[in-house]
Amino acid sequence: MTKATTIYGIKNCDTMKKARAWLDGHSVKYEFHDYKTAGAPKEKLKAWSDELGWETLLNRAGTTFKKLPEADKEGLNERKALALMLDQPSMIKRPVLEVGGKLLVGFKPEIYAKEVKVGGARAKA
């Protein structure tokens, strides 16, 4: 049995819209976890950090991170970064896609085409 596909992010994010449109366009069934309504899943965030590193998950380019006081940005480590992301899920890079036991962060159509199975076969970009 294949693991369920879940996409994590924020509904109004442009990158999320592109990723969800790609999944919909390739008839990929998935669950959507909206950080704004359901919050960031603490255990998953820690597991993702263990697998990929907190640096991969932290969205330093976003407005939410940029607006942080300098004191919050200094001395970042995993504990501090995870606390920031849990407190303000907009700081988690989007989307995070759990698919077939793999974890993809961000949206690049060519990576989705390579990693996401569509109807038992690999998708085409």
C-alpha positions as CSV (number, residue, x, y, z in Angstrom):
1,M,0.0,0.0,0.0
2,T,1.4,3.4,-1.0
3,K,1.6,6.1,1.6
4,A,-0.9,8.9,1.3
5,T,0.2,12.1,-0.5
6,T,-0.1,15.2,1.7
7,I,0.8,18.7,0.7
8,Y,1.4,21.2,3.5
9,G,1.2,25.0,3.2
10,I,-1.0,28.0,3.0
11,K,-3.9,28.2,0.6
12,N,-3.3,31.7,-0.7
13,C,0.5,31.3,-1.4
14,D,1.2,31.5,-5.1
15,T,3.7,28.7,-5.0
16,M,1.2,26.5,-3.3
17,K,-1.4,27.4,-6.0
18,K,1.1,26.3,-8.7
19,A,1.9,23.0,-6.9
20,R,-1.7,22.1,-6.3
21,A,-2.6,23.0,-9.9
22,W,0.2,20.7,-11.0
23,L,-1.0,17.8,-8.8
24,D,-4.6,18.4,-9.9
25,G,-3.5,18.6,-13.6
26,H,-1.8,15.2,-13.2
27,S,-4.8,13.7,-11.4
28,V,-2.7,13.1,-8.2
29,K,-4.9,12.5,-5.2
30,Y,-3.7,14.3,-2.1
31,E,-4.7,15.8,1.2
32,F,-4.1,19.5,1.9
33,H,-2.9,20.6,5.3
34,D,-3.4,24.3,5.7
35,Y,-1.1,25.8,8.3
36,K,-3.5,28.8,8.7
37,T,-6.4,26.6,9.8
38,A,-4.8,23.5,11.2
39,G,-1.4,24.9,12.4
40,A,2.0,23.4,11.8
41,P,2.3,19.8,12.9
42,K,5.0,19.9,15.6
43,E,6.1,16.2,15.3
44,K,6.2,16.4,11.5
45,L,8.2,19.6,11.6
46,K,10.8,17.9,13.8
47,A,10.9,14.8,11.7
48,W,11.3,16.9,8.5
49,S,14.1,18.8,10.2
50,D,15.8,15.6,11.2
51,E,15.5,14.3,7.6
52,L,16.3,17.5,5.6
53,G,17.8,20.0,8.1
54,W,16.0,23.0,9.5
55,E,17.8,25.3,7.1
56,T,15.9,23.6,4.2
57,L,12.6,24.2,5.9
58,L,13.1,27.8,7.1
59,N,11.8,30.4,4.5
60,R,14.3,33.2,5.0
61,A,13.2,34.9,1.8
62,G,9.6,35.5,3.1
63,T,8.2,38.7,4.5
64,T,7.5,37.0,7.9
65,F,11.1,36.1,8.4
66,K,12.4,39.5,7.1
67,K,10.1,41.3,9.6
68,L,11.6,39.5,12.6
69,P,13.6,41.5,15.1
70,E,17.3,41.1,14.5
71,A,17.6,39.4,17.9
72,D,15.3,36.6,16.7
73,K,17.4,36.1,13.6
74,E,20.7,35.9,15.4
75,G,22.1,32.6,16.7
76,L,19.6,30.5,14.8
77,N,19.9,26.8,15.5
78,E,17.4,24.0,15.1
79,R,15.6,24.6,18.4
80,K,15.1,28.3,17.8
81,A,14.2,27.8,14.1
82,L,11.6,25.1,14.9
83,A,10.1,27.3,17.6
84,L,9.8,30.2,15.1
85,M,8.2,28.0,12.4
86,L,5.7,26.5,14.9
87,D,4.8,30.0,16.1
88,Q,4.6,31.5,12.6
89,P,4.0,28.7,10.0
90,S,4.4,31.3,7.2
91,M,8.2,30.8,7.9
92,I,8.0,27.2,6.7
93,K,9.1,27.0,3.1
94,R,6.2,26.0,0.9
95,P,5.0,23.6,-0.1
96,V,6.1,20.6,1.8
97,L,5.0,17.5,-0.1
98,E,5.0,14.0,1.5
99,V,4.7,11.6,-1.4
100,G,5.5,7.8,-1.6
101,G,7.7,8.0,1.5
102,K,9.6,11.0,0.1
103,L,9.7,14.6,1.2
104,L,9.8,17.4,-1.3
105,V,10.2,21.1,-0.2
106,G,9.4,23.9,-2.6
107,F,7.8,23.5,-6.0
108,K,9.7,22.7,-9.2
109,P,7.6,21.0,-11.9
110,E,10.6,19.0,-13.1
111,I,11.2,17.5,-9.7
112,Y,7.5,16.7,-9.2
113,A,7.5,15.1,-12.6
114,K,10.4,12.9,-11.5
115,E,9.2,12.0,-8.0
116,V,5.4,12.0,-8.1
117,K,3.7,8.9,-9.4
118,V,0.6,9.5,-11.5
119,G,-1.7,6.5,-12.0
120,G,1.1,4.1,-11.2
121,A,3.5,5.8,-13.6
122,R,5.9,8.7,-13.3
123,A,4.3,12.0,-14.4
124,K,5.5,14.0,-17.4
125,A,6.5,17.6,-16.7
